[in-house]
Amino acid sequence: MLDPTRLRLLVEFAEHGTMTAVAEVCGMTSSAVSQQLATLEREAKVPLFERAGRRVRLTAEGRRLVGHAHTVLNALDAAEEDLRSAATPRGPVRVACFATAAVHRLLPAVAAARSRHPELRVSVHELEPQEAVEALRDRRCDLAIIFTYNLIPEDFPPGVSLRLLGAEPILIALPSGHRAATGEVDLRLLAGEPWIAGTHGTTDHEMLDRACALAGFRPDVIHTADDYALVLRMVHEGLGVGLVPEVVAAVVGVPEGVVLRPISTIAITRSTYALVRTATPAVGAVLGLLGG
């Protein structure tokens, strides 16, 4: 029978790539990690590792076992939590979530949990999607709420399950007196405008670049901001135009003199997902309150 402790080391190796890195993460020596994984290989009765120059990498069988290991370890975690929680959702649930979803979805769920599940303790940690996924992978949170754009393909990490909470269109924020503010907007009409984009390296910035590329131009990004309230104030001051999710109107409000208009040329959507590794009764209760 395969040992769960060794399976956890195998999962860590798949994520970090070297025995040394696994040793640092797990508080062991490299030789101890190597010995445990060698024992796992003997238990599996198939080669799990192969040499690649001076390094060691997973074989095809090793990668397959990593997938099974995620399933086994998540099931064991769920069993332990289920025994602790019994039928009543209780105990801590750590949720990593981006700001707009926290205001729009998570905080109402937390408020509802106080009356419906008084023994449940939900803690909120504001993190951007990639940071939230890393926190879930490293077991620093129990549930991650993230978003993806339809223009940017996304690979979810192995060993997690996901639930779609909702999808919304991306709108263009314009001064109300702008010539294009009367109805649906053709992005090509804004090719010469100054743009407000997310910080370089964020998915918001990449989404703008891809949308404008599909419209046949490169945006002239003059300003960067990750706070949608700030983006709308900058539009109000005439500093440029920008793309924002529809929910922003409800979460932060739209300043007088700014309008949000649909885009006619390209369908851009943002989807919100809840990701979990272990579906415990407590996590399940939070998911139920989030809807979707």
N, C-alpha and C positions, 0 to 999 in steps of 0.2 A: 504494500500500500504506500502511496506517495505521501510524504510528510508535509503538512501544511506550512510549517516553519520554513522548510526548504523551498516550497512553492513561492512563499513571499520573497525570498531572496532572488528567485528566478525572475519574478515580476520586477523587482528593483533593478536587476541586471538589464532587463529589456528596456527600462526607462532611462537608465543612466549610462549603460554601455561599457563599463569597466568594473573589474573586481575592486579596484581601489575606491571608486566612487560609491559602490555598494557598501563597502566597509565603513566609509565615512558616514553615510546615511544611517546605517544600522548600528553603529557603535561597536564594530567588530574589527579584527585584523583582516588584512587581505588574504592571508593564508587560511584563516578560519572560514572565510566566505568561499574560497576555492575548494576547500575540503568538503564543505556542506553541499556545494553544487556538484562536485564529483560523485558524492554519495547519491544525490538525486538522479544523476545520469545512470548510475548502476541500478537504482530502483526502477527507473523508467524502461531500462533494457533497450534503449535506442540512443544514438549519439545526439546530444543536445547542443554541443559546442564544436566549433571547428576553428582552426588557425587561419588568420588572415594577416599575413606578414608577421609582425610582432604582437599583434593583438588577437583576442579571441572574440568570436561572434557566434550568434545563435544559428543553428542549422534550421532547415525547414521544419523538422520535427520539434525543435526547441521553440520556434515561433508558435507552432500549433499548441504546444503545451502551455505557453503563456496565456493563450486565449482560454483554455480550460482552467488555468490557475485563477484567472480573474473570476470566473463563474463560481469556483469552489470557495475561494476566500470571501467573496461577497455573500455567499450563502451562509458560511460560518459566522460572519459578522452579523448577518440578519438573525440567525438563530440565537446568538448570545444576547442581542438587543431585545429580541422578542421575549426571551425568558425573563429579562429584567423588567420589561415594560408590561408583560402579560397582555390583557386585552385593552387596557387603558393607555392611551398615548400619554407618556410622561417623560420627564427628563429634558435635557438640553437638545436643541436642534440648531446647529450653526449654519446660517444661510449667507452665502456670498452673492452679492447682487449689484448690478449697475444702478446708477442714481434714479433714472426716470422710472424704471420698473419697481424700484423700492418704493417710490412715492405712489405710483399708480396701482401696484398689485400687492407688494409685500406688506406694507404698513397696514392696509385694511385687513389682510389675512392675520397679522399679529394681533390686531385689535379684536377680531372675531375669536381668535384662539383663547384669549383671556376668559371669555365667558363660556365657550364650548368645551375647552380642554384646560381647566385651571391648573393641572399638574404639568402642563407643557411649558417649557421655557425656550422661547425663540430668541436667538441673538442675531443681530443684523451686522454685516460687515460689507461696507461699500468697496467693491472691486470691479475693475473693468473685466470684460469677458475672458480674456486670456489669463489674467491673474486668477479669476474665479475657477477656471478649469484646472490650473496648476494647484490651487488650494484643495480642490476636490481630489485630485490625483494623489496629493501628499497627505490626504486625510486631515487637513486643517479645517475643513468644513464638511457638512453632511449633505448639503444641497447647494447647487450653483445655478443661478439664474443668469442666462447670457442672451445675447442677440447675435443674429447673423444677417447679412445682406444677400439678396438673391444674385447680385452681381459678383459675389466673392465666394467661390466654393469653399466649404468648410469640412474638415475631417474631425470627427469626434473621437476622443481617446477610447481605447479598448476598455471593456469592463464597466462601462456606464450605461444606464438606460436614460432615455430622454422623453419628455412630454412637451408637445407644442402648446404653449399658453396663448398664443395669438399672433396675428400678423397685421401689419399696418403699412399704408403707403408712405413714401417719402415725398415731402412737399417742398416747394421752393419758397423761401421767405424773401419778400420784396417790399420796398417802400410803397405805400398805398398809391402814390402818384406816379409810379413807374409805368412806362408805356405798355409793358407786358402784363400788368396786374389786373386786367379786365376779365380774364377767364383762364382756361387751360393754357399752360406755357410751353412753347416749343423751346427747348434748351438752346437750340442753334441761334435764337435771337439774343442770347446772353453771352455769346462768344467774346465780345469785347468788354464785358463788365469786370470790375474788380470783385474777387470772390473771397469769402470767409470760409475757411476749411478747418477740419479737425487738425490736431497736432500731427506733424510729420511722423509716419510710422504707425498711426492708428488706422483702424478699419474705416473710420469716417473719412479720413483723408484719401485712402485708397478708393473708397466708394465714389467720391467726387471725381477722382481722376478717371475711373472706368466709365462713369456715366457720361462725362464730357467727351471722352474718346469715342464712345459709341455715337455721340452726336456730331463728331467730326472736328473737334477742336480741343485745345489744351487750356484749362482754366488759368487765368492770371490770379494766382492766390496771393493776396496782399496781406491778409491777416489770418491768424490761426487761433482757435479757441475750442475748448472741449465742453464748456458750460453752455447749454442751449439758451439759457436766459441771457447770457452775455452776448451770444450770437445775435439774438433778436434785438438787443439794445444797440449793437453795432449796426445792424440793418436800419434801425430807427434813426441813427445818426448819419446815415448816408454813406457808411464806410464800405458797403458792398452788398452782395447778395449771397445766400447760403442755402444749403439743403438741411431740412430738419424732419424728424418723424412726426406723424400726425398727432401722436399723444402729447407732444410738447404743448399744444394749445391748452390742454386740460391740466397739465402738471405745473407749468410755470406761467401760463397766460401769455397773450400776445399784446405787446404794447400798442397803444393808439398810434396810428400812422404806419403800421406794418400789417401786411396781409400774407396769408399762406395760400398758395395756389397749387392745384394738381399739375403734373407734368404730362404733356400730351405725347411726346415723342418716344419716351422710354418708360417702361414699367419698372419702378424701383420699389422694393418692399423690404421691410425689416421684420424678421420673425423672432419671437422671444421663446426660449426653451428653458425648461427646468431639467437639470441633469443630476442624477443620484447614482451612487455606487451601491448603497445598501438600502433596500426598501423596508425600513423598520416601521412599526406602527406609528412612532412619533413623526418620522419623515412623511409617511403616508397621510397623516392628519394635516400636515402643512400643505402638502400637494393638493389635498382636497379643498382646502380653503383658498388656494391660489386660483382654482378654476382651470379653464382651458379644455 
